[in-house]
């Protein structure tokens, strides 16, 4: 049984308070205890905070199978040139496969696409769809979409909602795809809908775009830098190295830090490096897991990895750490430009879009893969086999000593180098 939806754009704007994914949500949330490791940063009030000591219960944690409904919306001013089946195939099974690999099989996303178009009551141009969408126009769109969809969808069956617009309608802007957070959840079919992915992608869509937006549904921040005028490089923070930086990246697997936050790494797979002396660590490649082959010593394929340490962490401040992980050309990172130990800074007090994670470039005077990288200066950021690197400003040194026959990396981390 469905509750009545709001009947006016003004009402839905007041009650839903639709906010863009990078905006700050108001009101308290319940934090569930997660990790007490000394290197676990505390969650802060920053939107999509990178803290890992608790989980915000306003978000569904992707540690089980989740069901996602795809609702296809057409408009009176256009006749769709594609079918719902074609648009669903643009995103699935690719999106599900991405998360299966990234989570080592711990998370499965099951899509449930409708087989027919649902007609919106107003022309596509009436909603003024664009990247920086006016709140009233966005609220009107959501109000109409839920009113139409409520007749065809039992929302109580789904944990993720995708509203997919006809990509050929004249008022649809492909740059407007995003997650909309509802400050006050919409109660429909006996369930609370807290966020919606509004999809305006062209056909075929941007690579891995739905995986990126789904990451926001699971409380992950934007890692790109948006220039004030919209011009210039957007990828200066993390380059190719995480889906939440760029879905076009050569190495779009999620950082080990994000996998720790999401519950895809066990506590024993994270090492907190403490004290003044060096610590030798064997790091498994980030991509290593069930069904993924990585190269061992000498380049031979190796299987059987997956349960070892994948993340080393050095605490650098009350809300900051340095993280170390091994990135190789396997799994979601099969197109990676350079292999080695990736070093990055994490700040739990930084907002989504404000640089909560920044990759440290171990080769600041060179670049790589100019034809494929989203930001070539960071494409060769990892510390390669046989190299050593001291992080500027931190005095933390990492030495990449060896690779095992199984494909793991032997590294030595020294928290403080003085003199």
N, C-alpha and C positions, 0 to 999 in steps of 0.2 A: 504494500500500500504506500502511495506517495503522498508527501505533504504538498500543499499548493506552493507553487513558485511565485516569486514576487512579480507584480504586474507592471511595474514601471522602471525605467532606467534610473530615476532618482532614488527609488526605494532600494534597488539592488546595489547602487553605489554606496548608500548609507549602510546597508546591512552586510554586504559582502566585503566592502572596503578592499577592493582588488588592488594588490600591490605587485610591482614587477619583482622578478626573482632576486634582483640585486638590492632591493629596498630592505629597510629594517622593519621587522614585525614588532608590533607593540604587544604588551601584556606578558605575564609570566608563563613559563613553561616548566614542565616537570622533568628533572634530570635524573636519569637512571644510572646508578653507579656502574662503572665498567672496568677501569684499570687503576691500580694503585702503584704501578711501576714508577720509580723516581723520575724517569724521563718523560712520563706522561704529562703533557701540558694540560692545565685546567681549562675547561670551557669558560669562555667569557660571554659578555652580552653582544659581542660582534655577530652580525648576521652570518650564518654558516661558519661559526667559529671552528678553528682547527683543533680545539681541545679534544683530548681523547680520554679524559678521566670519567666522563659521563656521556650518556646518549640522551638527546632531546626527544622525549616521548611524543612530541607533536609530529615527528617524522616516523614513517615506517622504516624499520631497519631491514635491509635486504639480506637476511640470513636464512631465508626459506623461499619456497615457491610463492610468487605473487602473481595475481591476475590483473591484466590491463585491458580495458575496453578501448577500442578505436571507433570513434563516432565520426561519420563523414557528412559534412555540411555543404549543401549547395545553396544557390541564391537565385532569386527571380530574374536577375539581369544576366544570367549566363547558363548555357547548357554544358554540363561537364563533358570534357573530351576524354576523360579517363574513367575507369571503373574503380570502385572501392577495393576490389581485389588487386588491381595494379598498384594502387597507392599503398596498400598494406604490404605488398611484396617489395616496395622501395625500402622498407624499414625492417621487415622480418622475413627470414629468421636471423638476419645480420645482427640486429640489436641484441637479441637473446644470446647469440653465439658470443658476442663481445663480452657480455656479463658472465657467461659460463666460464670462459677462459680467465677473465680477470679475477673471478671469485674462487677459482680452483674447484668449480662444481658446487660451491656452497649456496649459490643463489641462482634461481631459475625464474625468468620472466616469461609468463605465458600470455601471448596476445590473443584477444578475442575481438576481431574486427567485425563490425556490422557488414552485411552483404549488400546494403542498399544506401542510397543517399537520403538524408533528411533535409527537407526544404526549410531554410530560414525565412522568416516573414518579411524581411526587408532586403533591398538590393545590397550587394557587397559594398558598394561605394558609400552606403549610408553609415557604415561603422568606422570610416576613416582609419583603417588599419595601417599602422606604421610601427617602426622599431620603438620609438618613444611615444607610446600610445597614450592619448589623453584618457584620464580616468573615467570620465562620463561615457566616452565612446566604447572603451573596453568593457565597462559595466553593462552597457546596452547589449553588446555582443554576447557576453556570458549569460545574461538574463534570457535572451532569446534562445540561445543554444540549449540551455538546460530545460527551458520550457518545452522545446521541441523534442529533445532527447528523452525527457522523462516519460514520454508516451511509449518509447521503444526499448528503454534500458532499465534493468533492475540494478541500480548503483550499489546495492548492498553486496553484490557479488564480486566487486572489484576494489583493488587497493590503489590502482593507477588509472587516471583518466586522460585520454588523448582526444582533443577536439581537432579534427583534420578538415581544413577548408578546401574547397575546390581550387586547385592551384591556378586555373585559367580564368577565374572570375576577375573582372577588371579592377575591383577594389582590393584585391589580395596582394600583400607585400611580403615576399619571401623572407625579408630581413626581420620580420616581426615575430618569428617563432620564438617562444619563450615559455617559462613557467610562470603562472600567476598564482601567488599565494593569497589565500583568503583570510584576512585578519579575524573575521568571524566565520567559522565554518558554515557551509551550506548543508542543512540537514534534509536529506532526501532519501526516500526508501528506507528509512530507519537507520541511516548511516551518515556520518559527517564527512563531507568532501572538503578537505583543507587546501588542496592545490590542484591545479589543472594545467596540463601542457597544451598550449594553443599552437597548433602546427599550421604554418602557412607556406610550407616548402614547395618549390617548383618540382616538376616531374621530369627527370629523376632528381632527387634531393641532394643537398650537401652530404658529404661522406660522414657517417656516424653522428649526424645531428641529433637523432632521437636518443642515442646513448648519452650524449652530452646533457640534453635537457632532463633526461631521466636521472642523471647524477644530481641535479638540483632537488628532485623529488626526494632523494635520499640524503639531503642536507650537505651536499658538496658545493663549495664556492666556485665562482668564476676565477680563473687564475690568469686571465689575460689582462693587459693594461689597455684601457680605452683612452686614447688621446682626447684632450679637451675639445678639439675641433673635429674629431673623427678622422683625422688624417695622420699618416705616419705609421710606424710599427705598433701592432697590437700585441706582439708576442715576445716582448723583451723580458718578461718575468721568468717564463719557463720554456719558451721555444716549443720544440716538438714533444716535450717529455711527459705530458699528461693530457688526457682527453678534455679535462676541464680548462686547459689552456687553449687548445685548438683541436677540433675534430679532424682537421686536415693533417695533423702531425705525423711524421714518420714513425714515431714511437708513442702511440696514444694510450698505452696501458696506464692504469692509474698508479700514482706513486704508492710505494709500500706504506707510507704514512696514511694515505686514504684507505688502503686495504685494512690497516690496523683499526682505523676509526669505524669502518663498516662491519667489522667482525669477521673478516676473511683470513686474518692471521691470528694464530693463537699467541698468548703471552710468551710462550717459550720460543717463538720465532722472532722475537724482538730482543735485542741486546742493548742494555744501557751501559755505556762506557763511562766509568767513573775513575777518579784518582788522577795522579799526575803521570804515572808511568805508561808505557805502551801496552796495548791489548791486542793480541792476535785473534782474528775472527775468520771463520769460514762462512762466506755469504753465498747462498744459493742464488742463481739468476731469478729475477723477479717473476719471469714468465713460467718458470718451471712448475709443473703440476701434472695432474692426470692427463695423459694423451698428448703431452707437449714434449717434443724432442729438442734438446739443446746440444750445442757442440761442447765436447769435452776437450781435454788437452790434445793438441795435435789436430783439432778440427773434426774428430770422429763423432758421429751422433751418439748421444747418451740419453738414456731414460732412467727413471727411478727416483729422480729428485722430487721434492715437493713439500717435505715436512721439516726441513732445516731452517736455520736462521735466514731471514730475508731482509732484515732492517737492523742497522746499528745506529744508535742515537747518542749524541753528546749534548748535555744541557748547557746552554750558554747564557741563560737569564731566566727571570721569573716566568716569562711567557714566550720563550724562544729556545729553539734547539737547532743543531745541525744534524742532518740525516744522511745516511750512506746506504746505497743499495746497488746491486749488480744488474746492469741492463745489457741484454744480449738480443741478437736477431732471432727471436722465437715468439710463438704465440701472437698476442696482439702487437708485439714489437717486431714482427718479422721483417718489416721494412726499415729497421733502425739504421742510422747512418754510421755511428761509431759505438763500439762496445766498450764496457769498462765499468768503473765504480762512479756512479753519479752522486754528487754532493749537492744538497740544497738546504736552505734555511726555512724554518717553519716558525710563524708567529701567530699565536692563538688570539691575539687582540686585534689583528688586522681584519678589516671587512672584506667580504666578497668583492673582487675587483680592485682591491687596494693592496695587492701583493702579499697575501697570507703565506704563499710559498714562492721562493725565488731560487732558481738554479744558480749554483756557483760555477763559473767557467774555469776549468783547470787549464784551458788553453786560450787565454784572453786575446792573444795577438793573431789568432788564426780563425778560419771558419771552414765549413765543409758542406757538401751536398747542396750547392746553390740551386740546382734544378728541381729539387724536391722538398727541401726544408722550408718550413714556414718562417724560420729565423736562423739563417746559416751561422751567425756568430756563436750560437749555443749548440749547434748540431754536433760539434766535437767537444762538448763540455766534459764528458767522463774522463776520469783518470785511467789511463790504459795500463795494460800489463807491463810491469817493469818500471813504471813511473812512480814518483812521489810528489805530493802536493801539500802545501801548507795554506790553509784557508786565510785569506787576507782579513785582518781585523780581529781574528779569533785565536790565532796561534795554534790551531788544531791541525795536526799533520796526518795524512793518510798515505800509506805505502802499499802498492799492489804487488805482492810478492810472487804469486804463483797461481796456476789453475790446476785443479785436480782432474784425474781421468774422467770423473763423472760430470765435470763441467762447472763445479763450484769454484769460487774465487777466494784465495787466501790473502787477507789484507791485515795490515797492522795500523791501528789508530792510536795516536798519542794525543790526549786531550789538551795539553798545554806545552808549547815549545817556547822557552824563554832564552834570552841572551843572544 
